Amino acid sequence: MPTNKTKTTVRRPQRNGQKPRVYKLRLYVAGQTPKSIRAFANLKAVLQAGGASMDELVKLNVTIGDDMVRDAVNAQWLAHFPNPNDRPARHIVVQPLQHGMRLQLEALAVIR
């Protein structure tokens, strides 16, 4: 699973006697964000704890608080399910989520 690719430090020039501010940027691969990577890693861990795997997932409901998260979810979706003929059903809904969440996954798996 890809993580941050590059770390860059950007410094704003000093002016008017102010101390320069340092900004740390992290660039992620193909629109993936730490939250989307973590959400799918957690999903995989929960399935494994229940005796299942990602291969046994039959449906995934995805709720996102902002449509800008959709690309990150799609990147993880394609990373975990690259074969278009062997993917579980997926439904994405955009609606406000509680407690500042941006992404929520609800999964259904059939354990054989």
Secondary structure, 3 states (H helix, E strand, C coil): CCCCCEEEEEECCCCCCCCCCEEEEEECHHHCCHHHHHHHHHHHHHHHHCCCCHHHEEEEEEEECCHHHHHHHHHHHHHHCCCCCCCCEEEEEECCCHHHCCEEEEEEECCC
